[in-house]
Amino acid sequence: MGKIPGMRRRTLLIGALTLVAGCNSARPAPRSTADPKTLLAAARANLNAASGVHIDMVGADIPKDISAVLTARGDGAPTPAWKGRIKLQTKGVEVFIPIVAIKDDVWATLPWNDHMTKIDPAHYKSPNPAMYFDKDKGLSSLLAVVRDPAIGDSRRSGDTILQTVIGTVPASEIRRVLGVGATTGSYDLTFGIDDANRLITLRIEGPLFKDTTCRYDVTFSKYGERVAIDPPEVG
């Protein structure tokens, strides 16, 4: 077999190195020197300090025969308050419900109404979404109770590279925040934190309903947005 000319060898070598670099960039290296507890504490502080944030929460593998929140999408403020829409599964039917929640007060446009009315979310087996943004009892509080946190891999979320932190959280804490799950045991959590130490993704996974392993994926965006949430006019 003849020898490959020098120029061609150099071209092939450069191409191979470019291919390797491209493969490596598709899977960014973790921040190996990062301390997981420090990352979680910084992410919690940034979430609590935000003047507003948008969340998208999506459930997966939730049994069809129970009442549960399937999705929750809306804007939150540190009041705590929330304005958005949830998709609720109840008695085998899925319904979208617009909701405004300010502290302990919750209003919703129920399927049989065309206007907002004040409700007790517990009656519909739904949490008060305003409490997701409570600095001491909401989603951010989960970052303070992670057991054995560890640095995970780095992942892409759109154009953003996130450093993951993995760990477990007592089931009682998940039940306190989401209103579902067991009272004993623990759940697996994965936090995705960006270079600005902001929590961007959160996965909660485990037997949340009827010993069935399912999960909620939460995405946080629009940090610092100004959200005006006022009591709605009621019918």
N, C-alpha and C positions, 0 to 999 in steps of 0.2 A: 504494500500500500504506500502511495506517495506521501511525502510530507506536506503538511498544510503550510502555505506561505505565511511568513511572519505577520504581515498586515492582517491577514484573515484570522490568525490566531488571536491577535489583540482584539479584533472586532468581536470574535466569539466570546472571549473572556469578559469584555465589557458588557456584552449582552447577558451573560450568565450572572454577573454581579448585580446588574440592574434587576434581573428577575428575582434573585434572592432578596434584594432590598425591598422590592415590591411586595413579596410574600410577607416579609417581616413587618412592613408598614400596615398590612391588613390586620395584623394581630399585635397591637402595641404592647410593649412590655409594661408590667406593673411598676408602680412606684415602690421599689423594693425597700427603700429607706423610710417609707412613710410609717408612722405609728397609727394603728387602727383606732385607738381610743382618741388620739388627737384629731384625726380626721372626722370622727363622729361628733366630737364636741364642737368643732368648728362649723360643721354642716348644720348642727342644731342651732347654734348661735345665729348663723346667717338666715335660716328659715324663720326663726323667731323675730329677727330684726327687720324682715321684709315688710314694707308697707302694704304689699298685696302679692298674691301668687295665684296662678291658675293650676288646677289639678284635673287630671284625667285618671279615674280609677276604673279598672276593668276586671271583672271576675272571670274565672275560667274553671271548667270542670265542676260547676256547682250543680248539685242534684236538681232535677226538674220538679220534684214533688214537694218542695219546701218554699217558704216565703223568704226572700232574700233580695238584697240590693245587687243587681247585676252590673250596673255602671253608675258612676257619679261624675259629672263633668260640670265645672263651674269655677267661680272666682272667690277667693277667700281674703279676709282682712283680719288684722289682729284684734279686733273688737272683743271676742271673736265673732265673725259673721261669715255668711256664705250665700251666694246667689248662683243658681244654676239649675240643672235638671238631672234627675236620677231615673234609671230604668229599674223598675221594681217587678220582681216575679212573685205573684201571689195566686194560689189556687190554680196553678197551671197556666196562668195568663201573664203576659208581659205588658206593662204599661209604663209610659213616660210621664213623669210628674215634675212640673216646674216647682221649685222650692226657694223660699227666702227664709234664712234663719239668722237671728240676731241674739246672741247669748242663749237664753233658755226659751226664747220664743220662736216658733216655727210656723210658717204659713205655706200652704200648698194649693195648687189647682188640681183637685182630684178629678178622676175620669168622668164623673157624673156632674161636674160643675164647670162653669165657664169663667169663674172668678176665684180669687184667693180666699181661703178660709184658714183660720187658726187650727192647728192639729196637734195631737200628741203623737210624735213619730213612733213611740214604743208600741202604740196600738197596731201599727203596720209592720212591726218587727224591723224597724229601720232606725239607725242612729240619728241623732241630731247633727247634721253636717257642719254646723257652726263649730262644734266641738273638735272637728278635725284640726282647727287652727288655734285651739287653746294652747297657750305656751307651756302650761304645766300638765295638761291632761290629753292633749291632742297627738297628732301624728309625730310631731317633733319630740315628744316625750319618749317615744320608743328608742330614739338614739341614745338615751341615757341609761337604758336598762338592758343593753345587749350583753349577753354572757359570752365569754371567750371570743371576742371579736378577732378576726384575722384578715389580713390583706388577701384579696382574691385577685382575679385577673383584671386586665384592662379591657374595656369594651367600647365600641363605637355606638353612639346614639345620634344618628344624623351625621353632622360634621363635628360633633363633640366627642372627645375621648374621656371616658369615665373610669375612675378607679373604683373597683368594687370592694366593699367590706362585707364579710359574711359573719354570721353568728346566730345565736338563738335568743329568743325572748320568751319569758314566762307566759303561758297561755292566759293567765289572769290579766296581763297587761293588754294583750290583743283584744280580749273580751271587753275590757274597759273602754278601749278606743273605738272598736268597730261594732261592739254589741253582739258579736258572734264568737263561736268557738268554745272550747272546754274551759274549765276553771282550774284544771291541773295539767301538768306537763309543759311542753314548750313548742314553739313554732320556729321554723327556719326563716331567717330574713336575709335579704341581699340588698345592700344600699349601693347606689351608683352616684359617685361624687365627682364633680368636675374640677378643673384646675383652679377655679375661684373658691373652692371648698363649699359649693352649693349642692344640696341634695337634689338630684335630677330624677332618679328612679328609685323605687322601693318595691321589692317583691316580698309578699307575706305568703308562706306556703305551709300547708299541713292539713290535718283533719278538721277543717273549720265547720263542716256540717255533717252530722250523722256518720262520723268516723270515716267520711270520704275525703281523700286528699284532694284539695283544690287550692286555688290561690287568688290573690288580688295583686294586680300590677298597678302601681301608682306612678304617674309622671308629673313632675313639677316644672312649670315654665312661667315665663313673664314675671320673673322676680322684680319687685319694686313697682309693679303697676299700681296705679291709683284706682281703687275700687270704691265706688259710692254705693253703699247698701243701706237702704232705708226701709222702714216698715211699709208694706204694700197697702194699697186700698183694698178693703175687703167688701165682699158682696153682702 
